[in-house]
């Protein structure tokens, strides 16, 4: 089964049902499927081949959803790019995946003006809304969105060739080297993950799911895929910038499912009208990206006694690993639960053997939803995917430290690498440090994640200025905001005269990290 079948089969079964509500407009499954097929026809007619990458540089919108399914129907691989991505990173992503097609909003066109931003493999550009095609696209076939999905294309035939082990998507995530790395997910991987999650969430076609998470974040993307798989209705919001608007949508659209990250929940809990009395249709909350603080769980349970709370754990490399059944959340508020259906997990200790009950070790995941590797990064792939317990298989070593109780419930302890998880996103310290080092006043820099009740982890920049340089925290933050997505901008800046070093002269990040965590505990002490 291929991922686009989620839409195709539901459109055949429920053609006139509302599939998507976006910016006040309603779109049926028939309409979304028709537009996706027309886009696939256009992409194919303009030279797209099986396995080519289609970069989708759009905010959350009906066009983004159609672009995903249109690319899949054309046997291509879609690559979602965060709408706030800056030019340098956009150039890296487009060139790294060797995009053959780019679908972008007209107002983002200026980001492609630099020739470096457009790879030589790019053969077509489709732009949405007002504005012109990127000026660097003169050697490509550029056209407007309305032309790409024109009704006149209806009925044109093309042959589909993809099978379930072909790539469906490349999802970029922060890498430990400071460069984003592409997680390769096959149709089989995506279908397996979506099937498992909708099974334990008990999703049905009567569900109405509200998503305000970016589609470049796999948690947001899967809300689309899972809703279309079961024939539910998705309410798609561009962001969580205005919580009051989200609350209004929850009520007016009779939303039954609401995916959250801890940052969003912390904001909502502060509002006065956020309780089950105002949203009687709300059946469940889900949370991932970082563990919900027990205080937030207690607040939700108090305000929504009849609404299920699913605390979950996952990572891009396999989408989802574990979930805590709602009936266990009061008993085990710090646990992320057990393995999701059709998945096996275990913990290996430092010696490489199976960890005992309560022993801390690295979590390992077995299942068809595990990625097939990192795009053109064989060494990093070999570190993550290793031989499993059965002959010929590869299992995912997550890099996350866990322990397990005697009933098989998992408890997150920490990460083996330096990746920071903040606001539901993964941030590579090295990527932020590279931006800091562009400032001539910066001699040394280290970026850390420090515990934060709202963000999960807050980003802190620790900087040694060049002797005699005048540097302020405001200057640093302004520079970061110009070159990084908003979730990557440090929350705080600290200046020091020196940073600890290893015996080889490298900055000893772990020593700083240990000190920062101790300081955080001291700051929070009564």
N, C-alpha and C positions, 0 to 999 in steps of 0.2 A: 504494500500500500504506500502511495506517495502522499506527501503532506497536503497538496492541493485538493486531494479527494475529500478533505474535511469540508471544503467549500462546495465542491461539485456535487457530492452526494446529498448534502443538506439542501442545496438549491433545487435538486431534483425532488426531494421529499417535502420541503417547505418553501416553495418558491416565493410566496407572497408574505412570508413572515419578516418582520423587521430584524435585520441582522445587526445593524450599526446605527447608533445615534451619535451624531457628532456636530457640534456647534449649532444645535437646534434642528438640524436636518436629519431625516430618517431615510435609510436605504435598506431595501429588501435583499434577501439572499439572491433573488433573480437578478437584481441590478448589479450587485457586487460581482457575481459570477460573469455576467455579460461584459462588464467593463474589464475584468481581469482577462477574459479570453481575447478581447480586442487588443489589449496591450500585448499579450503573448504573440498574437499574429503580427503586430507591428515590429516587435523585437526580432522575431524570426525573419520577417521579410527584409529587415535591414542588416542581416548578417549574423545575428546572435546564434551561437552554436551550443550544443549540449555541453554542460559543464562550465560555460563562460560565467564570469561574475558580473552581477548587476548591483552597483552601489546605489543605495537609496538614502539620499541626504534630505530628508523631510522631517518636519515635526509630526506629532501624532495627528493624523487626518485620514479622511476616507481615501485620499490619493495614496498615502503610505500603505494602507491595507491592500488596496488594489495592486500596488506595485509589488508587494510581497507575493501575492497569488499569481499575478501575471508573469513574474519572473519564473516561478515554479512551473506554471503551465507551459512555459517555453523551454523546459528542461534545464533552466539556468540555476545558478547558485546566488541567492540574494545576500547582500551585505548591508545591514542597517548601520548608519552612521549618525551619531548624536547630532541633533540640530544645532547645538552650541559649539561644535567642533571648530577650532581655529584653523587658519590657512595652513600652517606648517604641518599640523597633525593630519589634516585632510589630505594634503599632498602625500604624506607617508602612507596613509591607509589605501588611497587609490592606487598608488604605485606598488605597494606591497602585495595586494591581491590581484594586481594587473587587471583592473576593471575593464570590461569591454563596453559597458553601458553605464551611464550615470543619470539618475532621475533626481532632480533637485528643484527646490522652490526658486522662483525667479529672484526673490530678494536675497538669496544666497549666491547669486551668480557671480558677484564680485570676488568671491573666494576662489573662483577658478581662473581669475584673471592672470595669475602668475602661471607661466608656461609649465613650471615645475609641478603645479598641482594637477596637471592632466597627463596621465601616463600615455606612452605611445600606443598602448594596446586599446585605448578608448576609441570606439568606432561610432558611438552614437550618444547624444545627450538629449534628454527630454526634460523640459522645465515646466513647472507648474505655477500658475498665477501670473501676476504682473511682472514686468521686467523682461530682460533679454537673456539669451543663452550666454553662458560664461564666455568672455571675450577670448579666452585661450582656446576655445572650441572651434576655431576656424577650419581646422582640418578634419573635423568630425561632422557627421550628419546630425544637425540640430533641428529639433521640432518642438512645437508646443504640445502640452498634455492633451488638449482638446483634439488635436489631430491624431494623437497616438491611440485614443480610445473612440474614434469617430464611429457613429452607428453604421456607416457604410461598410465597415469591416466585418459586420455581423455575418456569420455563415461561411466565411473563408475557412478552408480546411488546412490543417497541418498535422503532421504525424508526431506523436509523443513517443520518446524512446527511453526515458529515465526508468530505472528500477530502484528498489528500496535501498540498495547499498550505495547509490550515487549520493554525492553531496547535495544537501538542501540549503544549507546556510553556513556562513563563516561569521562567528560572533567574536568581535575583538574585545579583549580584556587586558587590563594592565599586566605587564610582564615584569619579572624580577630584574631584568636587564635594563629597565627603563623604557623599552620600546613595546608598544602594544603587540600582542600576539593573537593570531586568529585561531579560534577554537573551531575545528571542523566537525560539523554534525551532519550525519546522513539522514535520509528520509526515515530509515528504520529507527535511528536514535530519537528523532523528534517525535515520531508516532508512538514509540514505546513510552517516552516520558509523558506525553500528553494523555495517553490512555491510562497510565498508572495514576496520575494526579486527579484526573476527572473521576476515576473510580473511588478514591478515598474521600474526595470532596462530595461525592454523590451528586455531581452536576447532571442536570436534566434540561430539556429544551425550555422549560418554564422559567429557568433562571435568567436574571437580569444582572449583569456584572458590570460594575463601574471600575474603569481603569484610568488612573491619572499618572501612571508611571511611563517613562519614555520607552518607545518600542525598541530602541537600541539596547536596552536593559532586558535580559532574557526573561525576567519576571514579568515585565510589561508585555513583551512580545507574545509570551505563552497565553496571556489572557485572551488575545485575539484567536490564537490557534485553538485553544480549548473551547472557547465559546462557539466557534464555528463547527468544531467537531461534534458537539452534542446538539447543535441547533438553538443555542441560547441567544439572547440579545446582549450586545456589548455597548455600554455607554462610554465613549472614548473622550476623555478630556486631555487638553494639551499639557497641563501641568497641575501641580498642587499649590500654585502660587497664591490662590485665593481660596482658603479653606471654606469660607462661608458659601461660596458658589458650589463647592463640592457637596456640602451638606444639603443645599437646596436640590441638587440633582438626586441625591440619595432618596429624598422624600418624594419629589415630583415624579420620578421614574420608577418608583416602587422597587428599588434595587434590592436584590437578594444576596449578592456576594460582593465583598469589598476587600481587595488586596491592599495591604499596607506595608510600609517599612516603619521602624521605630520612630524615625523623625516625624513622620506624618501623624502617628498616633499621639506623640507628645504634644503636638500642636492642637490636635482635636480635643484631647482630654481637658485642655484649658478653656474650651468653649462651654457656654452655659446650656446650649440646646442640643448637646450631643448625648442622647440617651435613647434607650429602646422605645420609650414612649413616643418619640418623634418618628421612629423608623420601624414600624411594626412588621414590615415585610423582610427586614434584613435577617437572613438565615445564618450567614457565617462571615467571619473575618479570617483572612490568612496573613501570616507574617513570615518574612524570610529576610535575608541579608545580614541581620544581626539578631541576637536573642532579645526577646522582649524583657525589659526589666520587670521583676516580680511586682513592683508597685504599679506598673502600667497594666499588668494582667489583672491585678486586684481592682483597679479602677474600671476596666472594661467589664469585669464580672459583675461589679456593683451596678453599673449603668445598663448593662445588657444581659440580665440573668438568663434569658432564653435564647441567646445567640451563641452559636458555636465559635470557639476560637481555635484556629489551627496554627500552632507554632511549628515552624519548619526549618530545615537546614538544607542547603544545596550549594552548588558551585557551577559556574558556567560549563565546566568540562563534562558534566553529566546532567545538568539542569537541576535535578532534585535528588536528594539522598534519603532524607528521613522526615517523618512528621509525627507530632505528638497527638494522639487521639484526644478530642476535646474533653472526654470524661476523665482524662488523666492530668489536665492542666492545673487543677488545684492541688493535686497530690504531688506532682513533679514539675513545679513551675520553672525550674532551671534546666530541664531536659528538652532536647529537640526530638525525642521520640525514638521510634524504631524505623527500620528500612521501609521504604514505600513498597507497594505491591510489585512483584516481579523483579526484585532487587535483593542482593545479598551484601551485607557489610561485615567487616571484621576489623580488629585493631592489631597492628604488629608493634612489638616493643623494639627497643634499641638494638637487640640482638637479632632481630628479623623473625622471631617466633611469634606465635599467637599470644596476645596479652592476656593476663589473668583478669578476673573480675576486679575492678577498681584500679588496675594498672594503667598508667598513661602511656599512650603510643599513637602511632599515625593511623588514621582511618583509611581503609581500603574499600573500594566499591567494585562490585561485579554486576553487570547488567548490560542489556542491549542498548541502553540509553547513554552509555559512556562514549565520549568523543572518539573519533578515529585518529586524532592527533592534532598537533599545532601546525598551521599552514606553513610549509617549507621551513620548519624548525625541527630537524630530526633529533638534535641533541636534547632539546627541551622535551620533545615527545618521549624519548627514551627514558628520561628521568621520571616522567609522570605515568607512562604506561609500561608495566613490567609483567613478567611471567606470572601467571596465576596458578591456583591449585590444580587446575585441569590441564592436560597436555594441549599445547598450541594456543591457549587463550592469553589475553592481556587484560590486566585489571588496573584500575585507576588508583594511584597513590595520591591522596588529596593534598598532602602537605599540611593538613590540619591535625592538631593533637586532640585526642578524645580519651575518655574513659567510659566504661560500660558497667552498669550495675548487674546484680545477679538475675534480673528479669529481662535483661537485654536492652534496656533503655540507655541511650547515648547522652553524654554530657560534654559539651565543647569546652576545651581547656585553653587553647591558643593556636597561633599559627607558627609553622616552622620557618616561613620566609618573612620578608619585611612588608608584604603587601598590606595596605591599610584599607579597612572596610568602613566607609563613612557614608551616611545618607543612602545606604543601599547600594553604593557603587564601590568598585575596587580601584584603588589609587596606588600607583607605583611611586614610592619615594624618589626613586632615581629620575623619573620623568619630571617631577616638581623641582628637584635639585638642579636638573639641567637648565630649567628656566631661570632659576635663581642665579646660576653662574653666568648668565648673560649680562647681569648687572656688573659693571666694572668696579663697583664699590665692594663687591662680595669676594672675600678671600677664601672662606670655607663655608660649607653649608651642609646641614643634615636635616632631613625631614622625617618626622616621627608621627606615629599614631598614639594618642593618649586617650584613656577612657573618658567617655562622655555619655551621660544618661540619655541625652536626646539623639545625638548623632551616631551612637555606637562607639565610634572613635572620632576624635577631632584631630585635624592636621595641625601640627606645630612645626614651624621652621626655626631651627637654631642656627644662627649665623655669626661668623667671625668677620667683621668688616676689615677692609684694607686699612692699614695704618693711616690715620689722618683723614679718613673719609667720613663724610657726614651722611648718615643713613638712618632713616626713621622707619618704624613699623608701617606707617601709612604709605610710604614710598614703595616698600617691598610688596605690600598687598595690592597696591594699584598696578604695579608691574606684573604681578601674577595674574590679576584679573584681565589684563590685556592679552595674555598668552595661554591661558588655561581655561578649561570649562569651569563653571562656577563651583561644582562640587570638589574640584581639585585645589581651589584657592585655600591657603592656610587660614585657620581660624585665629591663630595667634603667632607672634614672632618674638623670639628671644635673642638677644645679642650677648655674645661671650667673647672673652679675649683669646680663648683657645678651645679646641675640641680634643677629647681623648683619642689616642691613636693605638693601633695594634703594633706588634713588633716589626711588621713590614711597612709601617708608615701609613696604613690606611686608617680612615676615620672609624673608630670603634662604635658603630651605631648601637650595638647591644648595650654597651656601657652607658651611653646617653639614655637609651630606652629604659634601662633599669632605674636610672636616676629620675627620669621623668615620671615613671609610674610611682616611685616612692614619694616624689613631690606631690603627685596628684592625690595620693592617699592622705598625705599630711594636710593638704589644702582642704580636704573634705572632712577631716577629723573635727569633732565638736570642741 
